[in-house]
Amino acid sequence: MRRLSSIALCSLVAATACTNAGQKLVFPSLAAGQLSVAVFFDRDDSHSLSPADTIFTGVRVALLAPVGSDTLRSATTDAGGVAVFDSLPVGTYRVVIDQHSLGDSVGTVAGDTGSVRIITTADSINAERIVRLGYADLTLAQARATPAGRKVYVRAVVTVPLQDFRDTTTFLADTTGAIRVTSSRPRVGTGGNNIGDTVLVLGPTGQSLGQPVLIGGLITTLSVGTAPQPQTVSIDDARTARSGQLDAALVQVSSAVIRDTVNADPDFIVRIADPADSTKTVDVLIDQQLNAPHAFFTIGSGATIRGVLMPTGNGTWVIKPRSGADITLN
């Protein structure tokens, strides 16, 4: 009985195999989908698409497999800022922006990480990805170390607003340091700024009087805050900005003595000294906008001075008070 069953099974297999004789083995075709990648430039650093932003054309977009680095296909964003990959088999892909196709100042690329899946359902056969480009968001220490000519964003607290000095220089501070923003101005459609406000500043990096600065920075006020407190320093530290480490910082020199006054039209200089050693001096630059009378500063009077450290370009710094409230005379 066991032998007859085996023969019968073999006959059944043979008969079944013969019914497909001569046919080719063909895999079924996969459904084709589409992937669209839209690229925009985040001009107001809001981290989302807003009316202030612009599309970005000419960006090379690469399509990669889920693992590995081989490029499957590439496309370039068109006049509408969109790169399209059509006739894609269902599956999983990665989108990568070719940063060689971007300018040096583009320091932020967001949205081109993770995978994109195309599956055979009506709502997933066509996939979309939005990529945000922007200038680099830096701390003040990072901005100071960035090569000249790179546009960057910084978020910091105002120690001197642009309206306090006649040259419209703004001074900023954060937990990493301080910096000057030369020829600063408010962004169109926004108001001014005040001491203690947190601001967003866009500007190219550069050099002025031998120190790093942001040039022609556009300022947007983010929030109102309290006035930051100055750091108490010695006469020597003020004169050298502690070997440059305190450039643009808000400082205070206490219990000094007025040694001399010097005209520096339209400003003028008050030279203060260490009462214990009159050879240790630092200059206090009184900006024209303070409207402080020269006769107010009597040689020999005691003085406590607050202000920001402004480089002279010759390896020394001066203290620049922001208002009459920064000057206390005994």
Secondary structure as the mmCIF struct_conf table of DSSP 4:
data_model
#
loop_
_struct_conf.conf_type_id
_struct_conf.id
_struct_conf.beg_label_comp_id
_struct_conf.beg_label_asym_id
_struct_conf.beg_label_seq_id
_struct_conf.end_label_comp_id
_struct_conf.end_label_asym_id
_struct_conf.end_label_seq_id
HELX_RH_AL_P HELX_RH_AL_P1 ARG A 2 CYS A 18
TURN_TY1_P TURN_TY1_P1 THR A 19 GLY A 22
HELX_LH_PP_P HELX_LH_PP_P1 PHE A 27 ALA A 31
STRN STRN1 ALA A 32 PHE A 41
TURN_TY1_P TURN_TY1_P2 ARG A 43 ASP A 44
BEND BEND1 HIS A 47 SER A 48
TURN_TY1_P TURN_TY1_P3 PRO A 51 ALA A 52
STRN STRN2 THR A 54 ILE A 55
BEND BEND2 GLY A 58 GLY A 58
STRN STRN3 ARG A 60 LEU A 64
BEND BEND3 PRO A 66 SER A 69
STRN STRN4 THR A 71 THR A 76
TURN_TY1_P TURN_TY1_P4 ALA A 79 GLY A 80
BEND BEND4 GLY A 81 GLY A 81
STRN STRN5 VAL A 82 PRO A 89
BEND BEND5 VAL A 90 VAL A 90
STRN STRN6 GLY A 91 ILE A 97
HELX_RH_3T_P HELX_RH_3T_P1 GLN A 99 SER A 101
BEND BEND6 LEU A 102 LEU A 102
TURN_TY1_P TURN_TY1_P5 ASP A 104 SER A 105
STRN STRN7 VAL A 106 ALA A 110
BEND BEND7 GLY A 111 GLY A 111
BEND BEND8 GLY A 114 GLY A 114
STRN STRN8 SER A 115 ILE A 118
BEND BEND9 THR A 120 THR A 121
TURN_TY1_P TURN_TY1_P6 ALA A 122 SER A 124
BEND BEND10 ILE A 125 ILE A 125
STRN STRN9 ASN A 126 LEU A 138
HELX_RH_AL_P HELX_RH_AL_P2 LEU A 140 ALA A 145
BEND BEND11 THR A 146 THR A 146
HELX_LH_PP_P HELX_LH_PP_P2 PRO A 147 PRO A 147
TURN_TY1_P TURN_TY1_P7 ALA A 148 GLY A 149
STRN STRN10 LYS A 151 VAL A 160
TURN_TY1_P TURN_TY1_P8 LEU A 162 ASP A 164
BEND BEND12 PHE A 165 PHE A 165
TURN_TY1_P TURN_TY1_P9 ARG A 166 ASP A 167
STRN STRN11 THR A 170 ASP A 174
TURN_TY1_P TURN_TY1_P10 THR A 175 THR A 176
STRN STRN12 GLY A 177 THR A 182
TURN_TY1_P TURN_TY1_P11 SER A 183 SER A 183
STRN STRN13 ARG A 185 PRO A 186
HELX_LH_PP_P HELX_LH_PP_P3 ARG A 187 ARG A 187
TURN_TY1_P TURN_TY1_P12 VAL A 188 GLY A 189
TURN_TY1_P TURN_TY1_P13 ILE A 195 GLY A 196
STRN STRN14 THR A 198 SER A 208
TURN_TY1_P TURN_TY1_P14 LEU A 209 GLY A 210
STRN STRN15 GLN A 211 ILE A 215
BEND BEND13 GLY A 216 GLY A 216
STRN STRN16 LEU A 218 SER A 223
HELX_LH_PP_P HELX_LH_PP_P4 THR A 226 PRO A 230
STRN STRN17 GLN A 231 THR A 232
HELX_RH_AL_P HELX_RH_AL_P3 ILE A 235 THR A 240
TURN_TY1_P TURN_TY1_P15 ALA A 241 ALA A 248
STRN STRN18 LEU A 250 ALA A 264
TURN_TY1_P TURN_TY1_P16 ASP A 265 PRO A 266
STRN STRN19 ASP A 267 ASP A 274
TURN_TY1_P TURN_TY1_P17 PRO A 275 ALA A 276
STRN STRN20 ASP A 277 ILE A 286
HELX_RH_3T_P HELX_RH_3T_P2 GLN A 288 LEU A 290
HELX_RH_3T_P HELX_RH_3T_P3 HIS A 294 PHE A 296
BEND BEND14 PHE A 297 PHE A 297
TURN_TY1_P TURN_TY1_P18 ILE A 299 GLY A 300
STRN STRN21 GLY A 302 PRO A 311
BEND BEND15 GLY A 313 GLY A 315
STRN STRN22 TRP A 317 LYS A 320
BEND BEND16 ARG A 322 SER A 323
HELX_RH_3T_P HELX_RH_3T_P4 GLY A 324 ASP A 326
STRN STRN23 ILE A 327 LEU A 329
#
